[in-house]
């Protein structure tokens, strides 16, 4: 087979590990593997390169993606789809593996379910630090992003403790609070703020003020306060800190509060061992799925015992992309059982945070 692979949307540590696995496993099983540069835009332009052994040697350890990434406004249009199908035929592509988040999978589904006949087999792999993809217990890049946040919070906590300060640290995640939740517990945060709670600004300030009052109560042992805030929280970090600073002058005179927005630093860096392993398993599974003739499916990495999985020994399963997109929508609007379970688990540990 001639297998093409592209990365699209936001980059995530571990994408290169998936690319290398697809290239090496594909070659060893008798297939030729092409890399499409710059996502769907590159597919429209026919910008491809051979992913031979030399091209992928040593890339597992690197963050980002050697193929580059972009977002294409033309690809979803009827004219864009027509051009993409013509380019697939011109390049002789038998199967296309796409690695990315919700937008990438939407594009894959659009290409795979358009007018008949289908242009090629289409396989999706979940790559997103936000962990907001349906039927994916752990997307490529999530573990590294969590580790990056925890390391940054540990450093911030050092200086906060030295000066008896409070810090509000905003992390990425778009509408999903998973990164803040997971990293906040690991970093011993005193409070975790996430958009799924749907708190008003006043409620958010009141809750956080109470946490700071507990942290800096007279006679207490706390020398710092660390609050993790997901970017999905509608109130800006700057506005929150400004309002809390006013209350601190009354509640804990002499205590400063600062803000830190980690931003895109969370995306970068060498992938963790777990992200490399997840990406490698998904990449190998993608080659097998191509050989099996699977089409319009995403390979989801299942956390053992998670999401109702009754066969935890099978860490990867194939899910129709249509169902993945539907479950992703439920994750984002808060109606998914997965979101409700995450919030319930966090509520159970909230009493252990500011102690």
C-alpha positions in Angstrom: 0.0 0.0 0.0 1.0 3.6 -0.3 0.2 5.2 3.0 0.3 9.0 3.6 0.3 10.6 7.0 -0.2 14.2 8.1 -0.3 16.2 11.3 -2.8 19.1 11.6 -4.1 21.6 14.1 -2.2 22.2 17.3 1.1 20.3 17.6 1.5 17.9 20.5 4.6 16.1 21.9 4.6 12.6 20.7 3.4 13.3 17.1 6.9 12.5 15.8 6.9 9.2 17.7 3.7 8.3 15.8 5.2 9.4 12.5 8.3 7.3 13.0 6.4 4.2 14.0 4.1 4.5 10.9 7.1 4.9 8.6 9.2 2.1 10.1 6.3 -0.4 10.6 4.9 0.4 7.2 8.3 -0.2 5.5 8.9 -3.4 7.4 5.5 -4.7 6.3 6.1 -3.8 2.6 4.3 -0.5 2.3 5.6 2.9 1.1 4.9 5.8 3.5 4.6 9.5 2.5 4.6 12.4 4.8 2.3 15.3 3.9 3.8 18.7 4.9 1.7 21.3 6.6 -1.5 19.4 7.2 -4.5 19.6 4.9 -3.0 22.6 3.1 -0.1 20.5 2.1 -2.4 17.8 0.9 -4.2 20.3 -1.4 -0.8 21.4 -2.8 0.6 17.9 -3.1 3.5 18.8 -0.8 4.7 15.4 0.2 8.0 13.7 1.1 9.1 10.1 1.5 9.3 9.0 5.1 12.2 6.6 4.8 14.4 5.4 7.6 16.8 8.4 7.2 13.9 10.9 7.4 12.6 9.6 10.7 15.8 8.5 12.5 15.9 9.9 16.0 12.7 12.0 15.8 10.9 10.2 18.6 12.6 12.3 21.2 11.6 15.6 19.6 8.6 17.7 20.3 6.4 19.4 17.7 6.1 17.6 14.3 8.7 17.3 11.5 5.9 17.6 9.0 4.7 20.9 10.2 1.1 21.8 10.9 -1.5 24.3 9.7 -5.2 24.9 9.5 -6.8 25.1 6.0 -9.9 27.2 5.4 -10.2 25.8 1.8 -10.1 22.1 2.6 -13.6 21.8 4.1 -15.2 23.6 1.2 -16.7 21.7 -1.8 -13.9 23.1 -4.0 -11.3 22.1 -1.4 -12.7 18.6 -1.2 -12.7 18.2 -4.9 -9.0 19.3 -5.1 -8.1 17.0 -2.2 -9.7 14.0 -3.9 -7.9 14.8 -7.2 -4.6 15.1 -5.3 -5.1 11.8 -3.5 -5.7 10.1 -6.9 -2.7 11.9 -8.5 -0.4 10.8 -5.7 -1.7 7.2 -5.7 -2.5 7.3 -2.0 -4.3 4.1 -0.7 -4.7 5.2 2.9 -4.4 8.6 4.7 -3.5 8.7 8.4 -4.3 12.0 10.1 -3.0 13.0 13.5 -4.6 15.8 15.4 -7.6 17.0 17.4 -11.2 17.7 16.7 -10.7 19.8 13.6 -8.3 17.3 12.1 -10.7 14.5 12.7 -13.6 16.5 11.3 -11.6 17.0 8.1 -10.8 13.3 8.0 -14.4 12.4 8.3 -15.4 14.9 5.6 -12.9 13.4 3.2 -13.9 9.9 4.1 -17.6 10.3 3.7 -18.0 12.7 0.8 -19.2 11.8 -2.6 -18.7 8.2 -3.8 -16.3 6.6 -4.5 -14.1 7.3 -1.5 -10.7 8.6 -2.4 -8.8 6.4 0.0 -9.0 4.7 3.4 -9.0 7.4 6.2 -7.7 6.7 9.7 -7.5 9.2 12.5 -5.2 9.3 15.5 -5.9 11.6 18.5 -3.2 14.2 19.0 -4.1 17.0 21.4 -2.6 18.3 24.7 -6.2 19.3 25.7 -7.4 15.7 26.0 -10.8 16.8 24.7 -11.3 14.1 22.1 -14.1 11.7 22.5 -13.4 8.0 23.0 -9.7 8.7 23.8 -8.7 8.2 27.4 -5.3 9.8 26.7 -4.5 11.7 23.5 -0.9 12.0 22.2 0.8 14.9 24.0 -1.3 15.1 27.2 1.1 13.4 29.6 4.0 15.7 28.5 1.8 18.8 28.9 0.8 17.7 32.4 4.4 17.1 33.3 5.4 20.5 31.9 2.7 22.3 34.0 3.7 20.4 37.1 7.4 21.3 36.7 6.5 25.0 36.1 4.2 25.0 39.2 6.9 23.5 41.3 9.2 26.3 40.4 6.6 28.9 41.0 5.8 27.4 44.3 9.4 27.8 45.4 9.4 31.5 44.8 5.9 31.9 46.2 7.0 30.2 49.5 10.1 32.3 49.7 8.1 35.5 49.6 4.8 34.4 51.1 2.8 35.0 48.0 -0.2 33.7 46.1 0.0 32.7 42.4 -2.8 32.1 39.9 -1.4 30.0 37.1 -3.4 29.7 33.9 -2.9 26.7 31.7 -4.0 25.7 28.2 -6.8 23.3 27.5 -9.4 25.4 25.6 -12.8 24.5 26.9 -11.6 21.3 28.6 -10.2 21.6 32.2 -8.4 18.2 32.2 -4.9 19.7 32.2 -5.7 22.0 35.2 -7.4 19.1 37.0 -4.6 16.6 36.5 -1.7 18.9 37.0 -3.3 20.8 39.9 -3.6 17.7 42.0 -0.1 16.6 41.2 1.4 20.0 42.0 -0.4 20.4 45.4 -2.5 23.3 44.2 -4.7 24.9 46.8 -7.6 25.4 44.3 -8.3 24.3 40.7 -10.6 26.4 38.6 -12.1 24.9 35.5 -14.8 26.1 33.1 -17.0 23.1 33.4 -18.2 24.5 36.7 -19.8 27.3 34.9 -19.3 29.7 37.8 -20.1 33.4 37.5 -17.2 35.9 38.1 -18.5 36.7 41.5 -18.8 33.1 42.5 -15.3 32.4 41.2 -13.9 35.3 43.3 -15.8 34.3 46.4 -14.6 30.7 46.2 -11.0 31.7 45.6 -11.1 34.3 48.3 -12.2 31.7 50.8 -9.3 29.4 49.7 -6.8 32.3 50.3 -8.3 33.1 53.6 -7.7 29.5 54.7 -4.2 29.5 53.3 -3.1 32.7 55.0 -5.1 32.5 58.2 -3.3 33.9 61.3 -1.3 31.1 63.0 -1.5 28.9 60.0 1.5 26.9 58.5 1.0 27.9 54.8 3.7 30.1 53.3 2.3 30.2 49.8 -0.9 29.6 47.8 -1.1 28.1 44.3 -4.3 28.3 42.2 -4.5 26.6 38.9 -6.9 28.0 36.4 -7.9 26.5 33.0 -8.1 28.8 30.0 -11.7 27.6 29.7 -12.7 29.7 32.7 -14.5 32.7 31.2 -13.1 35.3 33.6 -9.7 36.5 32.6 -6.7 35.6 34.9 -5.8 39.3 35.1 -9.3 40.3 36.2 -9.4 37.6 38.8 -6.0 38.5 40.3 -7.0 42.2 40.4 -10.1 41.5 42.4 -8.4 39.0 44.7 -5.6 41.6 45.4 -8.2 44.0 46.8 -9.5 41.3 49.2 -6.0 40.2 50.2 -5.3 43.7 51.5 -8.1 43.1 54.0 -7.8 39.4 54.6 -4.0 39.0 54.7 -2.1 42.3 54.7 1.4 42.0 53.3 0.6 39.0 51.0 1.0 39.7 47.3 -0.8 37.8 44.5 0.7 37.4 41.0 -0.5 35.8 37.8 1.4 33.5 35.4 0.0 32.4 32.0 2.0 29.4 30.8 0.5 29.6 27.3 2.3 27.7 24.5 5.2 26.6 26.7 2.9 23.8 27.6 2.9 22.5 24.0 6.6 22.1 23.6 9.4 20.0 24.9 10.5 16.4 24.4 7.7 13.9 24.8 7.5 11.8 28.0 8.1 8.1 27.9 4.3 7.6 28.3 3.5 9.9 25.3 6.1 8.1 23.2 4.6 4.7 24.1 1.0 5.8 23.4 2.0 7.4 20.1 4.0 4.3 19.1 1.1 1.9 19.9 -1.4 4.1 18.0 1.0 4.5 15.0 1.5 0.7 14.8 -2.3 0.2 15.1 -2.8 2.7 12.3 -0.7 0.5 9.9 -2.7 -2.6 10.9 -6.0 -0.7 10.4 -4.9 0.3 6.9 -4.1 -3.4 6.1 -7.5 -4.4 7.5 -9.2 -2.0 5.2 -10.6 0.0 8.1 -12.1 3.3 7.0 -13.4 6.5 8.7 -12.3 5.4 12.1 -10.2 6.8 14.9 -7.9 4.7 17.0 -8.6 5.5 20.7 -6.2 4.8 23.5 -8.3 3.5 26.4 -7.3 3.9 30.0 -7.9 0.4 31.6 -11.3 0.4 33.2 -12.2 3.8 31.8 -15.3 4.8 29.8 -17.0 1.5 30.4 -14.3 -0.6 28.7 -14.8 -4.2 29.7 -11.5 -5.4 28.1 -8.7 -3.4 29.7 -6.1 -5.7 28.1 -7.0 -4.1 24.7 -5.6 -0.6 25.1 -6.5 0.5 21.5 -9.9 0.3 19.8 -11.3 1.5 16.6 -14.2 3.9 16.8 -16.2 5.4 13.9 -15.1 9.1 13.5 -18.7 10.2 13.5 -19.2 8.8 17.0 -15.9 10.3 18.1 -17.1 13.8 16.9 -20.4 13.3 18.6 -18.8 12.4 21.9 -16.3 15.2 21.6 -19.3 17.6 21.3 -20.7 16.1 24.5 -17.3 16.6 26.3 -17.2 20.2 25.3 -20.8 21.0 26.4 -20.5 19.1 29.6 -23.1 16.4 28.9 -20.7 13.5 28.5 -20.6 11.0 31.4 -16.8 11.3 31.2 -16.9 15.0 32.2 -19.4 14.3 35.0 -17.1 11.6 36.3 -14.0 13.8 36.1 -15.8 16.6 38.1 -17.1 14.1 40.7 -13.6 12.8 41.2 -12.3 16.3 41.6 -15.0 17.2 44.1 -13.9 14.2 46.2 -10.3 15.6 46.5 -11.1 19.3 46.8 -11.2 19.1 50.6 -7.6 17.9 50.5 -6.3 20.8 48.5 -6.1 23.9 50.7 -4.9 22.3 53.9 
